[in-house]
Amino acid sequence: MGLFHKNPSEANFAGGSKNVMESIQREHDTGTLIYLDPRSDFNTNSVITVAPNEQAIFIKNGEIYGVLPPGRHEVKTENYPILSRIRNMLSGGISTFTCQVYHVSTSEQNIGWGTASAIEIQDFFLGGGIIGVPTLIRGSGEFRVCFNIREDDSAASTLFLRLMGDKSIYTVDDLAMLFRAQLSQKISKVVGKTLESRSKRESINAISSQLEDFATELTPSFKEVFTEYGLELVNFSFHNLTIEETEVRQKYLDRLIGSVHAGGYNIAVQQELAKDAVNNPGAGGLAGAGAGLGMGLAAGGAFASMGASVFAQQQQQQPMGFAGQQPNPMQQQMQMQQQQMQQQTAAPQADPMEVLTKMKQMLDAGLITQQQYDAKVAEVMSRM
């Protein structure tokens, strides 16, 4: 090894060795988003030229020293012609004052997004504002993003270095993998959390017809997520977003519609549970009936308490059998059914105007169809 051993990486420079000053600019294919320039440890006063659709990240001594915008930039290093060669002979020609440049494309990229598995949320509107109804959401969309590393954002700079790791090239496929592996979970969380929050004040059944507004609502949250990765969100749109209609949701939808006639959600629940207990005497009581409606053990107990007064009244009104004995089970069931029918007949009719108003609100919210609405209007009008 000679006294002035040359660093093997100098072969990447023009002419096969470092020059007094270098002109460093992007020389890679346009399909690459980020790449590490092979020319490293260049001399001071070298010039980095940044194209209009890119950024250059200047790494000095292992840290981000500057994020260079489009234009011509003269950079300072501790490497000097001849002097550095003498100094580096003790390290086998390798510079102890390192510097590198990453070329980052800021061209916009379209990245698709879709739910690999359904997003589970709790629909509080369908639960009458009392409990959340388990609901599965599926959807897909598209993000238009670009890299935008901010020099004043130390977190983004740190994450950028971790993102690259020991890679010298970062492609569109790598960006798509980032979405699938890390960002997809965060996206699903934002969508689910926002929908669940919305269900506390309005119906989400008509969400498929409100995708443009919903995308606008979500955009600020997504921008925060992407900024952490040095990405800028240019645009976001949904392809589709659907709610999986299950038997549990249909049960609660029927109850919500029934509450219009009963005069309140709690009353509708009491009547439903009492009727279910009468028709299914072996189902384990009101708590079992509640659980059978898909509310779970805790919710079943809650609704059982609401129905207790109705059930207790029915038991108190049961006549005694011969010689003070309880009637047989069949007689008991028939008597309870008769009492239930009498109670329903004697129940005061809801105000027609109030019923029609609520039905119109449910139609606008997408909870019922036009045919269901028309049929209910005809029924109410026939009683007037």
LUMROKE-778109 format. One record per residue (C-alpha): residue in three letters; x, y, z. Coordinates in steps of 0.001 Angstrom, whole numbers. Layout:
BEGIN
residu=Ala	X=X	Y=Y	Z=Z;
...
//
This chain:
BEGIN
residu=Met	X=0	Y=0	Z=0;
residu=Gly	X=1463	Y=3327	Z=-1040;
residu=Leu	X=1865	Y=6292	Z=1222;
residu=Phe	X=-966	Y=8199	Z=-453;
residu=His	X=-3436	Y=5352	Z=-786;
residu=Lys	X=-6528	Y=6384	Z=-2770;
residu=Asn	X=-10007	Y=5703	Z=-1427;
residu=Pro	X=-11636	Y=3051	Z=-3692;
residu=Ser	X=-14879	Y=5077	Z=-3749;
residu=Glu	X=-13081	Y=7796	Z=-5701;
residu=Ala	X=-13689	Y=5690	Z=-8789;
residu=Asn	X=-17244	Y=7122	Z=-8743;
residu=Phe	X=-15975	Y=10634	Z=-9466;
residu=Ala	X=-15449	Y=12072	Z=-12929;
residu=Gly	X=-12053	Y=10966	Z=-14199;
residu=Gly	X=-11797	Y=8168	Z=-11614;
residu=Ser	X=-10593	Y=10324	Z=-8711;
residu=Lys	X=-11684	Y=13338	Z=-6661;
residu=Asn	X=-11247	Y=16700	Z=-8262;
residu=Val	X=-10500	Y=20043	Z=-6653;
residu=Met	X=-14238	Y=20677	Z=-6609;
residu=Glu	X=-17146	Y=18545	Z=-7760;
residu=Ser	X=-20404	Y=19253	Z=-9548;
residu=Ile	X=-22992	Y=16978	Z=-7888;
residu=Gln	X=-26401	Y=16532	Z=-9430;
residu=Arg	X=-28994	Y=13870	Z=-9978;
residu=Glu	X=-27849	Y=11212	Z=-12415;
residu=His	X=-30328	Y=8430	Z=-11667;
residu=Asp	X=-33468	Y=7245	Z=-13458;
residu=Thr	X=-36671	Y=9170	Z=-12798;
residu=Gly	X=-38489	Y=6073	Z=-11414;
residu=Thr	X=-36429	Y=6248	Z=-8226;
residu=Leu	X=-37808	Y=8410	Z=-5429;
residu=Ile	X=-34665	Y=8647	Z=-3304;
residu=Tyr	X=-31102	Y=7599	Z=-3983;
residu=Leu	X=-27766	Y=8073	Z=-2321;
residu=Asp	X=-25242	Y=9771	Z=-4566;
residu=Pro	X=-22222	Y=7448	Z=-4996;
residu=Arg	X=-19854	Y=10431	Z=-4719;
residu=Ser	X=-18976	Y=10917	Z=-1073;
residu=Asp	X=-16434	Y=12809	Z=1025;
residu=Phe	X=-16058	Y=15392	Z=-1757;
residu=Asn	X=-13896	Y=18457	Z=-1326;
residu=Thr	X=-15057	Y=21738	Z=118;
residu=Asn	X=-16573	Y=24348	Z=-2228;
residu=Ser	X=-18157	Y=21596	Z=-4317;
residu=Val	X=-21455	Y=22521	Z=-5938;
residu=Ile	X=-24745	Y=20620	Z=-5486;
residu=Thr	X=-27326	Y=21424	Z=-8156;
residu=Val	X=-30911	Y=20557	Z=-7194;
residu=Ala	X=-33527	Y=20141	Z=-9940;
residu=Pro	X=-36957	Y=21828	Z=-9730;
residu=Asn	X=-38741	Y=18562	Z=-8818;
residu=Glu	X=-36404	Y=17405	Z=-6053;
residu=Gln	X=-34666	Y=18115	Z=-2774;
residu=Ala	X=-31103	Y=17285	Z=-1760;
residu=Ile	X=-30302	Y=16184	Z=1774;
residu=Phe	X=-26712	Y=16977	Z=2731;
residu=Ile	X=-25347	Y=14552	Z=5337;
residu=Lys	X=-22234	Y=15742	Z=7160;
residu=Asn	X=-20421	Y=13586	Z=9699;
residu=Gly	X=-23400	Y=11239	Z=10005;
residu=Glu	X=-26105	Y=13904	Z=10594;
residu=Ile	X=-28463	Y=15876	Z=8383;
residu=Tyr	X=-26632	Y=19134	Z=7885;
residu=Gly	X=-29086	Y=20746	Z=5521;
residu=Val	X=-32115	Y=20154	Z=3267;
residu=Leu	X=-31376	Y=21933	Z=10;
residu=Pro	X=-34241	Y=23264	Z=-2140;
residu=Pro	X=-34064	Y=23556	Z=-5961;
residu=Gly	X=-31122	Y=25680	Z=-7098;
residu=Arg	X=-27310	Y=25847	Z=-6975;
residu=His	X=-25647	Y=25309	Z=-3593;
residu=Glu	X=-21950	Y=25592	Z=-2742;
residu=Val	X=-21185	Y=23438	Z=286;
residu=Lys	X=-18370	Y=23506	Z=2810;
residu=Thr	X=-16645	Y=20351	Z=4045;
residu=Glu	X=-13429	Y=19641	Z=5958;
residu=Asn	X=-11949	Y=17869	Z=2952;
residu=Tyr	X=-9259	Y=19769	Z=987;
residu=Pro	X=-7232	Y=18851	Z=-2120;
residu=Ile	X=-3782	Y=17345	Z=-1333;
residu=Leu	X=-4088	Y=18186	Z=2370;
residu=Ser	X=-6837	Y=15629	Z=2871;
residu=Arg	X=-4810	Y=13001	Z=1013;
residu=Ile	X=-1925	Y=13501	Z=3464;
residu=Arg	X=-4247	Y=13471	Z=6475;
residu=Asn	X=-6088	Y=10348	Z=5318;
residu=Met	X=-2956	Y=8237	Z=4839;
residu=Leu	X=-3276	Y=7225	Z=8499;
residu=Ser	X=-6757	Y=5785	Z=7820;
residu=Gly	X=-5936	Y=3919	Z=4625;
residu=Gly	X=-7162	Y=6733	Z=2406;
residu=Ile	X=-10636	Y=6837	Z=4023;
residu=Ser	X=-11766	Y=10317	Z=5021;
residu=Thr	X=-12538	Y=10912	Z=8667;
residu=Phe	X=-14711	Y=13891	Z=7659;
residu=Thr	X=-17572	Y=12217	Z=5821;
residu=Cys	X=-20224	Y=13852	Z=3684;
residu=Gln	X=-22968	Y=12420	Z=1490;
residu=Val	X=-25925	Y=13625	Z=-552;
residu=Tyr	X=-29381	Y=12047	Z=-913;
residu=His	X=-31393	Y=13111	Z=-3966;
residu=Val	X=-35123	Y=13119	Z=-3099;
residu=Ser	X=-37761	Y=13342	Z=-5814;
residu=Thr	X=-40694	Y=15570	Z=-4900;
residu=Ser	X=-42836	Y=14341	Z=-7791;
residu=Glu	X=-46376	Y=13415	Z=-6745;
residu=Gln	X=-47223	Y=9719	Z=-6442;
residu=Asn	X=-50617	Y=7995	Z=-6395;
residu=Ile	X=-50839	Y=5314	Z=-3719;
residu=Gly	X=-53954	Y=3173	Z=-3340;
residu=Trp	X=-55371	Y=2177	Z=29;
residu=Gly	X=-57878	Y=-495	Z=990;
residu=Thr	X=-59034	Y=-2391	Z=4071;
residu=Ala	X=-57336	Y=-5788	Z=4154;
residu=Ser	X=-59802	Y=-6667	Z=6915;
residu=Ala	X=-62981	Y=-4939	Z=8046;
residu=Ile	X=-62726	Y=-1975	Z=10434;
residu=Glu	X=-64846	Y=-2633	Z=13536;
residu=Ile	X=-66561	Y=342	Z=15178;
residu=Gln	X=-69451	Y=943	Z=17566;
residu=Asp	X=-72515	Y=2634	Z=16027;
residu=Phe	X=-74088	Y=4645	Z=18861;
residu=Phe	X=-76789	Y=6256	Z=16729;
residu=Leu	X=-78244	Y=2856	Z=15850;
residu=Gly	X=-78096	Y=1934	Z=19539;
residu=Gly	X=-80375	Y=4830	Z=20411;
residu=Gly	X=-77494	Y=6723	Z=21991;
residu=Ile	X=-77431	Y=4135	Z=24810;
residu=Ile	X=-74959	Y=1521	Z=23596;
residu=Gly	X=-72704	Y=1012	Z=20595;
residu=Val	X=-73819	Y=-1534	Z=18021;
residu=Pro	X=-70873	Y=-3584	Z=16624;
residu=Thr	X=-70460	Y=-2527	Z=12989;
residu=Leu	X=-67996	Y=-3569	Z=10283;
residu=Ile	X=-66761	Y=-1017	Z=7731;
residu=Arg	X=-64883	Y=-1733	Z=4496;
residu=Gly	X=-63482	Y=756	Z=2037;
residu=Ser	X=-60750	Y=1790	Z=-350;
residu=Gly	X=-59288	Y=5048	Z=-1545;
residu=Glu	X=-56297	Y=6799	Z=-3040;
residu=Phe	X=-53683	Y=9173	Z=-1690;
residu=Arg	X=-51657	Y=11593	Z=-3775;
residu=Val	X=-48439	Y=12243	Z=-1874;
residu=Cys	X=-44912	Y=13489	Z=-2353;
residu=Phe	X=-41775	Y=13626	Z=-248;
residu=Asn	X=-41175	Y=16943	Z=1448;
residu=Ile	X=-38442	Y=16706	Z=4093;
residu=Arg	X=-38570	Y=19770	Z=6307;
residu=Glu	X=-35248	Y=20931	Z=7703;
residu=Asp	X=-36875	Y=22380	Z=10820;
residu=Asp	X=-38643	Y=19072	Z=11596;
residu=Ser	X=-36087	Y=16977	Z=13456;
residu=Ala	X=-38542	Y=14068	Z=13870;
residu=Ala	X=-39097	Y=13808	Z=10106;
residu=Ser	X=-35351	Y=14022	Z=9476;
residu=Thr	X=-34666	Y=11251	Z=11968;
residu=Leu	X=-37384	Y=9067	Z=10517;
residu=Phe	X=-36005	Y=9677	Z=7025;
residu=Leu	X=-32620	Y=8274	Z=8044;
residu=Arg	X=-34330	Y=5284	Z=9638;
residu=Leu	X=-36502	Y=4869	Z=6543;
residu=Met	X=-33452	Y=4611	Z=4319;
residu=Gly	X=-31367	Y=2522	Z=6726;
residu=Asp	X=-28612	Y=921	Z=4689;
residu=Lys	X=-30527	Y=1365	Z=1417;
residu=Ser	X=-28986	Y=3434	Z=-1337;
residu=Ile	X=-32219	Y=3497	Z=-3396;
residu=Tyr	X=-35878	Y=4020	Z=-2398;
residu=Thr	X=-38483	Y=3244	Z=-5077;
residu=Val	X=-42229	Y=3623	Z=-5632;
residu=Asp	X=-42618	Y=-34	Z=-4637;
residu=Asp	X=-40907	Y=707	Z=-1320;
residu=Leu	X=-43365	Y=3553	Z=-725;
residu=Ala	X=-46325	Y=1255	Z=-1476;
residu=Met	X=-44875	Y=-1274	Z=983;
residu=Leu	X=-44651	Y=1460	Z=3620;
residu=Phe	X=-48377	Y=2107	Z=3172;
residu=Arg	X=-49253	Y=-1563	Z=3463;
residu=Ala	X=-46995	Y=-2327	Z=6409;
residu=Gln	X=-47297	Y=781	Z=8587;
residu=Leu	X=-49556	Y=3531	Z=7276;
residu=Ser	X=-52496	Y=1238	Z=6445;
residu=Gln	X=-53112	Y=487	Z=10127;
residu=Lys	X=-53005	Y=4182	Z=11030;
residu=Ile	X=-55351	Y=5024	Z=8153;
residu=Ser	X=-57880	Y=2396	Z=9298;
residu=Lys	X=-57663	Y=3764	Z=12836;
residu=Val	X=-58390	Y=7330	Z=11683;
residu=Val	X=-61353	Y=6216	Z=9534;
residu=Gly	X=-62842	Y=4053	Z=12303;
residu=Lys	X=-62363	Y=6615	Z=15063;
residu=Thr	X=-63941	Y=9398	Z=12996;
residu=Leu	X=-66960	Y=7292	Z=11984;
residu=Glu	X=-67562	Y=6143	Z=15554;
residu=Ser	X=-67412	Y=9735	Z=16781;
residu=Arg	X=-69849	Y=10804	Z=14055;
residu=Ser	X=-72305	Y=8045	Z=15060;
residu=Lys	X=-72723	Y=9727	Z=18445;
residu=Arg	X=-74486	Y=12670	Z=16813;
residu=Glu	X=-75896	Y=11393	Z=13502;
residu=Ser	X=-76559	Y=8307	Z=11411;
residu=Ile	X=-73661	Y=6874	Z=9421;
residu=Asn	X=-75905	Y=4745	Z=7182;
residu=Ala	X=-75748	Y=7286	Z=4372;
residu=Ile	X=-71946	Y=7587	Z=4502;
residu=Ser	X=-71528	Y=6021	Z=1039;
residu=Ser	X=-73275	Y=9053	Z=-479;
residu=Gln	X=-71117	Y=11523	Z=1476;
residu=Leu	X=-67642	Y=10300	Z=528;
residu=Glu	X=-66375	Y=13622	Z=-819;
residu=Asp	X=-67303	Y=15482	Z=2364;
residu=Phe	X=-65960	Y=12647	Z=4513;
residu=Ala	X=-62624	Y=12694	Z=2661;
residu=Thr	X=-62355	Y=16436	Z=3325;
residu=Glu	X=-63090	Y=15841	Z=7001;
residu=Leu	X=-60345	Y=13216	Z=7294;
residu=Thr	X=-57640	Y=15072	Z=5341;
residu=Pro	X=-56208	Y=17097	Z=8290;
residu=Ser	X=-55741	Y=13922	Z=10351;
residu=Phe	X=-54018	Y=12151	Z=7462;
residu=Lys	X=-51688	Y=15103	Z=6912;
residu=Glu	X=-50421	Y=14741	Z=10467;
residu=Val	X=-49764	Y=11018	Z=9943;
residu=Phe	X=-47846	Y=11539	Z=6694;
residu=Thr	X=-45768	Y=14449	Z=7976;
residu=Glu	X=-44160	Y=12045	Z=10459;
residu=Tyr	X=-42738	Y=10156	Z=7467;
residu=Gly	X=-41524	Y=13204	Z=5563;
residu=Leu	X=-44499	Y=12949	Z=3197;
residu=Glu	X=-46878	Y=15702	Z=2140;
residu=Leu	X=-50511	Y=14812	Z=1415;
residu=Val	X=-51583	Y=16527	Z=-1805;
residu=Asn	X=-55019	Y=14955	Z=-2155;
residu=Phe	X=-57130	Y=12170	Z=-677;
residu=Ser	X=-60258	Y=10553	Z=-2092;
residu=Phe	X=-62444	Y=7507	Z=-1428;
residu=His	X=-63282	Y=4916	Z=-4058;
residu=Asn	X=-65934	Y=3379	Z=-1813;
residu=Leu	X=-66884	Y=2974	Z=1837;
residu=Thr	X=-69552	Y=452	Z=2836;
residu=Ile	X=-71220	Y=-787	Z=5995;
residu=Glu	X=-71744	Y=-4536	Z=6342;
residu=Glu	X=-75398	Y=-4984	Z=7226;
residu=Thr	X=-75725	Y=-7850	Z=9703;
residu=Glu	X=-78617	Y=-9401	Z=11615;
residu=Val	X=-77533	Y=-7504	Z=14707;
residu=Arg	X=-77679	Y=-4150	Z=12910;
residu=Gln	X=-81055	Y=-5032	Z=11381;
residu=Lys	X=-82385	Y=-5882	Z=14847;
residu=Tyr	X=-81402	Y=-2483	Z=16177;
residu=Leu	X=-82703	Y=-759	Z=13060;
residu=Asp	X=-86106	Y=-2395	Z=13553;
residu=Arg	X=-86052	Y=-1285	Z=17183;
residu=Leu	X=-85189	Y=2281	Z=16190;
residu=Ile	X=-88099	Y=2340	Z=13756;
residu=Gly	X=-90366	Y=827	Z=16397;
residu=Ser	X=-89442	Y=3569	Z=18843;
residu=Val	X=-91287	Y=6051	Z=16629;
residu=His	X=-94614	Y=4321	Z=17383;
residu=Ala	X=-93823	Y=3372	Z=20978;
residu=Gly	X=-93049	Y=6956	Z=21918;
residu=Gly	X=-89404	Y=6439	Z=22859;
residu=Tyr	X=-86432	Y=4116	Z=22472;
residu=Asn	X=-86540	Y=2804	Z=26048;
residu=Ile	X=-90251	Y=2008	Z=25797;
residu=Ala	X=-89672	Y=135	Z=22552;
residu=Val	X=-86948	Y=-1921	Z=24240;
residu=Gln	X=-89205	Y=-2734	Z=27208;
residu=Gln	X=-92000	Y=-3916	Z=24946;
residu=Glu	X=-89620	Y=-5964	Z=22811;
residu=Leu	X=-88012	Y=-7723	Z=25760;
residu=Ala	X=-91341	Y=-8420	Z=27449;
residu=Lys	X=-92718	Y=-9883	Z=24221;
residu=Asp	X=-89573	Y=-11984	Z=23720;
residu=Ala	X=-89816	Y=-13334	Z=27266;
residu=Val	X=-93472	Y=-14305	Z=26708;
residu=Asn	X=-92775	Y=-16054	Z=23411;
residu=Asn	X=-89607	Y=-17754	Z=24682;
residu=Pro	X=-90249	Y=-18715	Z=28340;
residu=Gly	X=-87279	Y=-21122	Z=28324;
residu=Ala	X=-84738	Y=-18610	Z=27036;
residu=Gly	X=-83428	Y=-17679	Z=30470;
residu=Gly	X=-85504	Y=-14616	Z=31316;
residu=Leu	X=-85108	Y=-11033	Z=30271;
residu=Ala	X=-81340	Y=-10994	Z=30664;
residu=Gly	X=-81082	Y=-13925	Z=28300;
residu=Ala	X=-83467	Y=-12240	Z=25878;
residu=Gly	X=-81320	Y=-9126	Z=25885;
residu=Ala	X=-78189	Y=-11110	Z=25216;
residu=Gly	X=-79971	Y=-12929	Z=22413;
residu=Leu	X=-80554	Y=-9600	Z=20703;
residu=Gly	X=-76815	Y=-9193	Z=20234;
residu=Met	X=-76222	Y=-6781	Z=23094;
residu=Gly	X=-73823	Y=-8966	Z=25052;
residu=Leu	X=-74071	Y=-9973	Z=28690;
residu=Ala	X=-73697	Y=-6499	Z=30203;
residu=Ala	X=-76099	Y=-4832	Z=27775;
residu=Gly	X=-78583	Y=-7678	Z=28237;
residu=Gly	X=-78665	Y=-7001	Z=31967;
residu=Ala	X=-79197	Y=-3292	Z=31361;
residu=Phe	X=-82161	Y=-3827	Z=29068;
residu=Ala	X=-83509	Y=-6496	Z=31412;
residu=Ser	X=-83708	Y=-3822	Z=34109;
residu=Met	X=-85618	Y=-1511	Z=31761;
residu=Gly	X=-88109	Y=-4271	Z=31005;
residu=Ala	X=-88480	Y=-5396	Z=34630;
residu=Ser	X=-91409	Y=-3077	Z=35399;
residu=Val	X=-93442	Y=-4340	Z=32463;
residu=Phe	X=-92725	Y=-7987	Z=33286;
residu=Ala	X=-93464	Y=-7474	Z=36991;
residu=Gln	X=-96854	Y=-5952	Z=36216;
residu=Gln	X=-97717	Y=-8943	Z=34102;
residu=Gln	X=-96789	Y=-11368	Z=36891;
residu=Gln	X=-98803	Y=-9450	Z=39483;
residu=Gln	X=-101905	Y=-9618	Z=37304;
residu=Gln	X=-101758	Y=-13402	Z=36790;
residu=Pro	X=-104895	Y=-15096	Z=38267;
residu=Met	X=-104478	Y=-18048	Z=40660;
residu=Gly	X=-105461	Y=-21526	Z=39564;
residu=Phe	X=-107847	Y=-23929	Z=41325;
residu=Ala	X=-107439	Y=-24039	Z=45151;
residu=Gly	X=-104850	Y=-21274	Z=45076;
residu=Gln	X=-102470	Y=-23163	Z=42757;
residu=Gln	X=-100617	Y=-21537	Z=39916;
residu=Pro	X=-102124	Y=-22284	Z=36472;
residu=Asn	X=-100247	Y=-24737	Z=34262;
residu=Pro	X=-97517	Y=-23343	Z=31977;
residu=Met	X=-99706	Y=-23270	Z=28875;
residu=Gln	X=-102465	Y=-21335	Z=30648;
residu=Gln	X=-99896	Y=-18996	Z=32113;
residu=Gln	X=-98372	Y=-18292	Z=28717;
residu=Met	X=-101780	Y=-17654	Z=27115;
residu=Gln	X=-102727	Y=-15268	Z=29917;
residu=Met	X=-99461	Y=-13361	Z=29586;
residu=Gln	X=-99891	Y=-13060	Z=25807;
residu=Gln	X=-103453	Y=-11781	Z=26297;
residu=Gln	X=-102258	Y=-9200	Z=28841;
residu=Gln	X=-99499	Y=-8134	Z=26429;
residu=Met	X=-102023	Y=-7588	Z=23645;
residu=Gln	X=-104291	Y=-5625	Z=25985;
residu=Gln	X=-101417	Y=-3395	Z=27038;
residu=Gln	X=-100432	Y=-2750	Z=23430;
residu=Thr	X=-104070	Y=-1984	Z=22531;
residu=Ala	X=-104473	Y=346	Z=25487;
residu=Ala	X=-101227	Y=2168	Z=24809;
residu=Pro	X=-101819	Y=5753	Z=23693;
residu=Gln	X=-101220	Y=6396	Z=20007;
residu=Ala	X=-98246	Y=8600	Z=19188;
residu=Asp	X=-98898	Y=12012	Z=17697;
residu=Pro	X=-99172	Y=11545	Z=13877;
residu=Met	X=-97171	Y=14698	Z=13184;
residu=Glu	X=-94356	Y=13522	Z=15470;
residu=Val	X=-94345	Y=10066	Z=13880;
residu=Leu	X=-94169	Y=11456	Z=10348;
residu=Thr	X=-91414	Y=13893	Z=11323;
residu=Lys	X=-89252	Y=11153	Z=12822;
residu=Met	X=-89850	Y=8863	Z=9850;
residu=Lys	X=-88738	Y=11657	Z=7482;
residu=Gln	X=-85567	Y=12141	Z=9556;
residu=Met	X=-84842	Y=8412	Z=9356;
residu=Leu	X=-85386	Y=8471	Z=5582;
residu=Asp	X=-82966	Y=11373	Z=5180;
residu=Ala	X=-80418	Y=9555	Z=7360;
residu=Gly	X=-80591	Y=6479	Z=5144;
residu=Leu	X=-82016	Y=4271	Z=7912;
residu=Ile	X=-85130	Y=3314	Z=5920;
residu=Thr	X=-86006	Y=3082	Z=2251;
residu=Gln	X=-88440	Y=5264	Z=335;
residu=Gln	X=-90851	Y=2317	Z=124;
residu=Gln	X=-90802	Y=1855	Z=3900;
residu=Tyr	X=-91390	Y=5554	Z=4386;
residu=Asp	X=-94325	Y=5662	Z=1945;
residu=Ala	X=-95926	Y=2618	Z=3570;
residu=Lys	X=-95660	Y=4162	Z=7032;
residu=Val	X=-97107	Y=7464	Z=5843;
residu=Ala	X=-100077	Y=5597	Z=4339;
residu=Glu	X=-100584	Y=3682	Z=7613;
residu=Val	X=-100531	Y=6859	Z=9729;
residu=Met	X=-102878	Y=8690	Z=7374;
residu=Ser	X=-105354	Y=5795	Z=7473;
residu=Arg	X=-105748	Y=6217	Z=11241;
residu=Met	X=-106502	Y=9933	Z=11063;
//
